[in-house]
Amino acid sequence: MSNDNRKVRVGVIGAGSWAVSNHLPILARRNDVELVSVVRKGGKELAQVKERFGFAHADEDYRAAIDQGLDAVVVASPSAFHYEHARAALESGANVLCEKPFTILPEHAWELDEMAQSLGRHLLVSFGWNYGYLGMEAKRLMEDEGGIGSIEHVMVNMASGTRELLSATGSYEGSASDVMPDWDTWCNPALSGGGYAPAQLSHAMGLTLWLSGDRPEQVFGFLNKAGAKVDLHDAICIRYESGATGTLSGASCPAGANAVDAGEIWPRHQLLIRLYGSEGQLILDLERDFLWHYRDDGVDNKVDLPPSAGLYLCEGPPNTLIDLTLDRDVPNNSPASLGARTVEVVHAAYESVRSGLPASVAGAGG
């Protein structure tokens, strides 16, 4: 039963630019949250975040935070540390929200999923579109309004203002203006796991795979670094476990180079998802607030969406972490199993690039 008078003791591991811009303000606004411990590198920056958000404890070592008896932990550290930090938080008894990409290795992602289930913990991945109006309405059309039959082909095209970030020349849309991103976090493959594919395409696949319920089986990829240390652009072909085929294309554009300018808090991602099935199609254009459900039986529904329905907001994941910790009956639209399936796509794409051959996803298709 929910205890509405309880305060959730929260720790944040990795209070970098995105966490300071998004997660911490959201958590700080809630009266049912106690910000207990914050972790990041750099003593000066750590002290600033501690004071700004009123944390009781701050340390550069995540183990000191885990020792504070936390109910919930946000893991927003560099991708290479997500597995270690999320595992420690789960083992300590906390529920966990992990930033994307969930992990670098698929086996680590599936291990965390299994661990959370065995321990009875909630484990979420930070896929904000899965909690937004457009994404949730698309999910409802797929589940409650007849869907599109058996999915046969999936097209995902995405571009976002990450060119400066991934080429280590600037920041990115949505980052905190007073906390510069650590370029190593994004541009050093040992920490990031890659470039645009884990940094952005994991978002797109988090929504796409949530809508389809499918899993990749075989992946073939090309990438283009365009002079950077990591991929700025990606072209990926996918065979899904269901037998469906698909394409996944991603590009780093200059920050703010988007067609839609509605005076919002940051520019839109150029994300277009098309699902084609045996009985119809579902089209999502998140840059232009467009959602179309078409079926052969006469359904032709261009959904009337509210303004900013496709804007990327990430309020859902941190709020859901707290609500689930308080035993409230809210859905987890971004479970660890979904995060693991997105990791499989990215990891297999890089394996394909290294070998020049299609890469199979371990465990899929069986």
Backbone torsions as a table, in degrees:
resi	resn	phi	psi	omega
1	MET	NA	143.5	-178.6
2	SER	-69.8	138.5	174.9
3	ASN	-109.8	98.3	-172.9
4	ASP	-73.4	-11.1	179.1
5	ASN	-95.5	-2.9	-176.9
6	ARG	-83.2	145.3	171.9
7	LYS	-105.8	130.3	179.7
8	VAL	-81.9	124.6	178.9
9	ARG	-82.7	113.6	-170.4
10	VAL	-114.1	139.8	170.9
11	GLY	-121.5	148.6	178.9
12	VAL	-124.3	117.7	179.1
13	ILE	-104.6	107.9	-178.5
14	GLY	102.1	64.1	-178.3
15	ALA	-86.1	67.6	177.3
16	GLY	-89.7	-162.0	-172.0
17	SER	-59.3	-44.8	-177.9
18	TRP	-70.4	-42.8	179.3
19	ALA	-62.6	-40.1	179.2
20	VAL	-68.8	-34.0	180.0
21	SER	-75.9	-37.3	-171.4
22	ASN	-115.5	-65.9	-169.5
23	HIS	-63.2	-47.5	-174.5
24	LEU	-65.9	-45.0	176.5
25	PRO	-60.1	-38.1	179.3
26	ILE	-63.9	-47.2	-180.0
27	LEU	-66.0	-38.6	-177.3
28	ALA	-66.8	-26.4	-179.5
29	ARG	-76.5	-15.2	-176.2
30	ARG	-86.2	136.7	178.6
31	ASN	-87.0	-0.1	177.3
32	ASP	-106.6	18.1	179.5
33	VAL	-121.9	135.7	170.5
34	GLU	-113.8	114.9	179.4
35	LEU	-79.8	103.2	-170.6
36	VAL	-91.8	-51.3	-171.0
37	SER	-141.9	139.0	177.5
38	VAL	-127.9	142.5	-177.5
39	VAL	-129.4	133.7	169.6
40	ARG	-167.1	164.2	177.0
41	LYS	-85.1	150.0	179.4
42	GLY	95.5	106.1	-175.5
43	GLY	-59.9	-41.2	-179.0
44	LYS	-65.2	-48.3	179.9
45	GLU	-64.1	-38.7	178.7
46	LEU	-61.4	-45.3	179.6
47	ALA	-63.0	-37.3	-179.9
48	GLN	-65.6	-43.8	179.9
49	VAL	-67.2	-40.7	178.9
50	LYS	-58.0	-46.7	-178.6
51	GLU	-70.6	-42.3	-175.8
52	ARG	-61.6	-39.4	-175.3
53	PHE	-107.1	-0.4	173.5
54	GLY	75.5	32.0	175.3
55	PHE	-65.7	143.8	177.2
56	ALA	-78.1	-26.6	-172.8
57	HIS	-140.3	145.0	176.8
58	ALA	-145.6	143.1	-178.7
59	ASP	-159.3	155.0	174.9
60	GLU	-86.6	-9.0	179.9
61	ASP	-106.0	119.7	-176.8
62	TYR	-62.5	-26.4	-178.3
63	ARG	-66.0	-29.5	176.6
64	ALA	-67.6	-33.9	176.9
65	ALA	-70.2	-43.7	-179.8
66	ILE	-58.3	-32.1	-178.6
67	ASP	-73.4	-2.9	-175.8
68	GLN	-84.6	1.5	179.6
69	GLY	70.5	58.6	-174.0
70	LEU	-88.0	145.9	174.3
71	ASP	-88.0	-32.2	-176.3
72	ALA	-145.8	144.7	-178.3
73	VAL	-133.1	133.3	171.1
74	VAL	-100.0	120.7	178.2
75	VAL	-101.2	107.5	-179.5
76	ALA	-128.7	29.2	179.1
77	SER	-78.4	174.3	174.8
78	PRO	-54.6	148.0	-170.8
79	SER	-54.9	-35.8	-177.7
80	ALA	-62.7	-18.5	-177.7
81	PHE	-104.2	-2.0	-176.8
82	HIS	-57.9	-44.4	-178.5
83	TYR	-60.7	-51.0	-178.2
84	GLU	-60.7	-46.3	-175.3
85	HIS	-72.0	-41.9	179.3
86	ALA	-67.1	-39.3	178.9
87	ARG	-61.3	-46.9	-179.8
88	ALA	-62.5	-39.8	-180.0
89	ALA	-66.1	-43.9	177.9
90	LEU	-61.5	-44.6	-179.2
91	GLU	-63.3	-27.8	-179.0
92	SER	-76.8	-13.2	-179.2
93	GLY	108.0	4.4	-176.8
94	ALA	-91.4	152.8	163.7
95	ASN	-81.6	154.6	-169.0
96	VAL	-136.1	135.8	165.2
97	LEU	-110.4	121.8	-178.6
98	CYS	-111.4	132.5	175.6
99	GLU	-65.3	159.0	173.6
100	LYS	-89.6	155.8	-8.7
101	PRO	-64.2	143.2	-173.2
102	PHE	-54.0	-55.1	174.0
103	THR	-145.1	177.1	174.4
104	ILE	-90.2	-41.3	-178.7
105	LEU	-99.1	133.6	179.1
106	PRO	-59.1	-38.0	-177.9
107	GLU	-63.4	-31.9	176.1
108	HIS	-68.8	-39.1	179.5
109	ALA	-63.6	-46.5	179.9
110	TRP	-67.8	-32.5	176.6
111	GLU	-64.0	-43.0	178.5
112	LEU	-64.7	-39.2	177.0
113	ASP	-60.2	-47.6	179.8
114	GLU	-64.3	-40.1	-179.8
115	MET	-63.3	-45.3	-179.7
116	ALA	-59.9	-42.7	-179.8
117	GLN	-65.6	-42.7	-177.5
118	SER	-68.6	-30.7	-179.7
119	LEU	-90.1	-7.5	-177.9
120	GLY	71.8	31.7	179.9
121	ARG	-102.0	155.7	171.4
122	HIS	-89.7	131.4	178.8
123	LEU	-133.5	118.1	-177.2
124	LEU	-119.5	152.9	172.0
125	VAL	-111.9	145.7	-170.3
126	SER	-81.7	73.2	174.8
127	PHE	-105.2	92.0	-172.0
128	GLY	-65.5	-34.7	-178.2
129	TRP	-62.1	-24.9	-179.0
130	ASN	-70.2	-10.2	179.4
131	TYR	-113.5	-2.6	-179.8
132	GLY	-84.0	165.5	-174.5
133	TYR	-60.2	-47.2	-176.0
134	LEU	-64.4	-45.8	179.8
135	GLY	-63.2	-43.4	-178.5
136	MET	-70.0	-34.3	176.8
137	GLU	-67.9	-39.2	176.6
138	ALA	-61.7	-41.6	178.0
139	LYS	-62.6	-40.9	178.8
140	ARG	-63.3	-40.8	178.6
141	LEU	-63.1	-36.7	179.8
142	MET	-71.7	-34.3	-173.2
143	GLU	-98.4	-35.9	-170.8
144	ASP	-112.6	-12.1	-175.5
145	GLU	-119.9	31.2	173.3
146	GLY	91.9	-14.1	178.5
147	GLY	58.7	-144.9	-179.5
148	ILE	-134.9	22.1	-176.6
149	GLY	76.8	-154.3	177.9
150	SER	-73.6	125.7	-178.7
151	ILE	-71.3	130.4	-176.6
152	GLU	-112.4	-30.3	-178.1
153	HIS	-152.0	143.5	-176.7
154	VAL	-132.0	126.7	177.1
155	MET	-119.3	125.1	178.6
156	VAL	-127.6	120.3	177.4
157	ASN	-124.4	129.2	-176.5
158	MET	-143.1	140.4	169.0
159	ALA	-141.3	145.5	-179.8
160	SER	-152.6	161.6	-172.5
161	GLY	-77.5	67.0	-178.1
162	THR	-117.7	7.4	-176.1
163	ARG	-60.3	-45.2	-179.5
164	GLU	-66.1	-42.0	-179.1
165	LEU	-62.9	-49.9	-173.9
166	LEU	-77.0	-14.7	173.3
167	SER	-101.7	8.9	175.7
168	ALA	58.7	45.5	177.7
169	THR	-125.1	-3.4	-178.1
170	GLY	-174.9	-165.0	-176.5
171	SER	-99.9	-158.5	-178.4
172	TYR	-146.2	159.8	-179.7
173	GLU	-62.9	131.4	177.8
174	GLY	96.2	-8.4	180.0
175	SER	-77.7	156.9	177.3
176	ALA	-67.1	132.3	-175.4
177	SER	-67.1	-24.9	-176.7
178	ASP	-103.4	5.4	178.1
179	VAL	-129.7	103.0	-177.4
180	MET	-71.6	133.6	176.9
181	PRO	-59.4	144.1	173.6
182	ASP	-80.1	112.2	-174.2
183	TRP	-61.5	-31.5	177.7
184	ASP	-59.0	-34.5	179.9
185	THR	-59.8	-30.4	-175.1
186	TRP	-107.6	-29.0	-169.2
187	CYS	-111.9	-4.6	175.6
188	ASN	-101.2	107.6	-174.9
189	PRO	-55.5	-27.7	179.2
190	ALA	-65.4	-26.0	179.1
191	LEU	-101.3	-36.1	-173.6
192	SER	-92.3	-23.7	-174.5
193	GLY	81.9	-1.3	-178.7
194	GLY	146.6	-159.5	-176.3
195	GLY	-113.3	-114.2	-173.4
196	TYR	-62.5	-32.7	-176.8
197	ALA	-60.1	-55.7	177.8
198	PRO	-74.2	-33.0	-175.2
199	ALA	-70.0	-36.7	-173.6
200	GLN	-127.7	-43.3	-178.0
201	LEU	-65.3	-23.6	174.8
202	SER	-62.2	-34.2	174.1
203	HIS	-60.8	-51.1	-177.1
204	ALA	-61.0	-42.5	-179.8
205	MET	-72.7	-28.5	175.9
206	GLY	-60.6	-37.2	176.0
207	LEU	-78.1	-45.2	-175.9
208	THR	-62.5	-48.0	-178.5
209	LEU	-70.3	-27.1	174.4
210	TRP	-66.9	-39.3	179.4
211	LEU	-71.9	-40.0	-174.4
212	SER	-86.4	-28.8	-174.6
213	GLY	71.7	10.5	-174.9
214	ASP	-92.5	176.8	-180.0
215	ARG	-140.5	138.3	178.2
216	PRO	-66.2	146.3	176.5
217	GLU	-118.2	-39.8	-179.3
218	GLN	-143.4	139.1	-173.1
219	VAL	-135.6	139.1	172.9
220	PHE	-130.2	129.9	-173.4
221	GLY	-133.9	150.8	165.8
222	PHE	-123.2	151.2	173.6
223	LEU	-139.4	159.4	-179.6
224	ASN	-133.8	114.1	179.2
225	LYS	-81.9	-22.4	178.0
226	ALA	50.2	39.4	177.3
227	GLY	90.8	-6.8	178.7
228	ALA	-87.8	174.9	179.6
229	LYS	-82.2	-19.5	179.8
230	VAL	-130.1	168.2	-178.4
231	ASP	-66.3	129.5	171.6
232	LEU	-93.1	-27.7	-175.9
233	HIS	-136.7	145.4	-176.7
234	ASP	-138.3	141.3	173.5
235	ALA	-130.6	116.1	-170.0
236	ILE	-132.1	133.6	172.5
237	CYS	-107.9	142.7	-174.0
238	ILE	-134.0	135.2	164.9
239	ARG	-106.0	124.3	-177.3
240	TYR	-90.6	162.6	-179.3
241	GLU	-59.0	-32.9	-179.7
242	SER	-72.6	-14.0	-173.5
243	GLY	103.9	-10.6	178.0
244	ALA	-65.2	151.8	173.7
245	THR	-105.6	164.0	-179.9
246	GLY	-166.4	161.3	173.7
247	THR	-125.3	148.7	179.3
248	LEU	-137.9	114.2	-175.4
249	SER	-124.7	134.4	-179.0
250	GLY	-139.2	142.7	-179.0
251	ALA	-139.1	141.1	173.0
252	SER	-91.3	115.5	176.5
253	CYS	-106.7	167.0	176.3
254	PRO	-60.9	147.2	179.5
255	ALA	-56.5	129.8	177.8
256	GLY	84.8	-0.2	-177.7
257	ALA	-84.4	66.2	-177.1
258	ASN	-123.6	149.3	-176.3
259	ALA	-72.2	-29.1	-176.0
260	VAL	-97.1	124.5	175.9
261	ASP	-132.5	94.7	-176.2
262	ALA	-105.7	19.3	-178.3
263	GLY	68.3	29.1	-177.4
264	GLU	-85.5	178.2	-172.5
265	ILE	-67.8	-24.4	172.0
266	TRP	-158.4	164.7	-176.7
267	PRO	-64.7	156.2	178.7
268	ARG	-73.0	148.4	163.8
269	HIS	-76.5	142.8	177.4
270	GLN	-89.6	83.8	-175.2
271	LEU	-118.5	123.2	178.0
272	LEU	-128.3	122.7	179.8
273	ILE	-121.1	127.2	178.7
274	ARG	-125.8	121.8	177.1
275	LEU	-112.4	124.0	-179.1
276	TYR	-115.6	127.7	-177.4
277	GLY	-127.2	-178.4	-178.2
278	SER	-69.8	-16.3	-176.6
279	GLU	-124.7	1.2	-179.0
280	GLY	165.9	-159.5	-178.4
281	GLN	-148.1	156.3	175.2
282	LEU	-131.3	124.6	-177.1
283	ILE	-118.7	126.7	175.3
284	LEU	-120.8	123.6	171.8
285	ASP	-120.1	98.8	-173.2
286	LEU	-78.5	-18.3	175.6
287	GLU	-71.9	-32.3	-173.0
288	ARG	-115.5	16.7	177.5
289	ASP	52.2	54.9	-175.9
290	PHE	-126.8	131.5	177.7
291	LEU	-141.7	123.2	-175.6
292	TRP	-131.1	123.0	176.4
293	HIS	-113.5	117.8	-178.6
294	TYR	-125.1	134.6	177.2
295	ARG	-132.1	152.6	179.8
296	ASP	-65.7	-18.9	-177.3
297	ASP	-86.6	10.2	175.3
298	GLY	112.1	-9.2	176.7
299	VAL	-69.6	126.4	177.0
300	ASP	-144.7	82.0	-168.3
301	ASN	-113.6	102.8	169.1
302	LYS	-91.1	104.6	-167.1
303	VAL	-67.6	134.6	175.4
304	ASP	-79.0	105.7	-174.0
305	LEU	-102.0	149.1	174.7
306	PRO	-73.0	162.9	177.0
307	PRO	-58.0	145.8	176.5
308	SER	65.3	22.0	-178.7
309	ALA	-63.1	-28.7	-178.3
310	GLY	-99.8	-2.2	178.4
311	LEU	-64.0	136.7	179.4
312	TYR	-75.1	113.4	172.2
313	LEU	-122.5	143.8	-178.0
314	CYS	-122.1	46.5	176.0
315	GLU	-82.2	-32.3	-175.4
316	GLY	-59.7	-50.3	-176.8
317	PRO	-60.0	-51.1	180.0
318	PRO	-66.3	-37.1	177.8
319	ASN	-65.9	-38.5	178.8
320	THR	-66.8	-37.6	176.1
321	LEU	-55.2	-47.1	-178.6
322	ILE	-68.9	-44.4	-178.6
323	ASP	-62.3	-41.4	177.9
324	LEU	-66.1	-36.7	178.5
325	THR	-65.0	-29.9	177.1
326	LEU	-88.2	11.6	176.9
327	ASP	63.3	29.7	176.0
328	ARG	-83.5	149.7	-175.0
329	ASP	-84.8	80.2	178.2
330	VAL	-126.2	149.4	-178.6
331	PRO	-80.4	146.8	169.5
332	ASN	-94.1	99.3	-177.9
333	ASN	-84.1	1.5	-178.5
334	SER	-141.5	60.5	-176.1
335	PRO	-69.4	166.3	-178.6
336	ALA	-59.8	-35.3	179.8
337	SER	-62.5	-36.8	175.9
338	LEU	-67.2	-43.8	176.5
339	GLY	-58.2	-38.4	-179.7
340	ALA	-65.4	-37.8	179.3
341	ARG	-67.3	-33.5	176.4
342	THR	-69.9	-37.5	177.4
343	VAL	-61.9	-38.1	179.1
344	GLU	-59.4	-41.6	179.7
345	VAL	-61.8	-50.9	-176.5
346	VAL	-64.7	-46.3	-178.1
347	HIS	-62.5	-44.1	-180.0
348	ALA	-66.7	-35.6	177.7
349	ALA	-61.7	-43.4	178.5
350	TYR	-68.9	-35.7	175.4
351	GLU	-62.2	-40.7	178.5
352	SER	-64.4	-41.6	178.5
353	VAL	-61.4	-41.0	-179.1
354	ARG	-67.1	-37.5	-174.8
355	SER	-92.7	-23.0	-173.5
356	GLY	75.8	12.9	-177.8
357	LEU	-129.6	162.3	173.0
358	PRO	-59.6	144.2	179.8
359	ALA	-112.9	131.6	178.3
360	SER	-86.8	146.5	175.9
361	VAL	-89.5	120.2	-177.7
362	ALA	-60.7	130.8	176.0
363	GLY	89.2	-14.8	-179.7
364	ALA	-84.5	154.2	175.4
365	GLY	80.7	-1.1	-178.2
366	GLY	-102.8	NA	NA
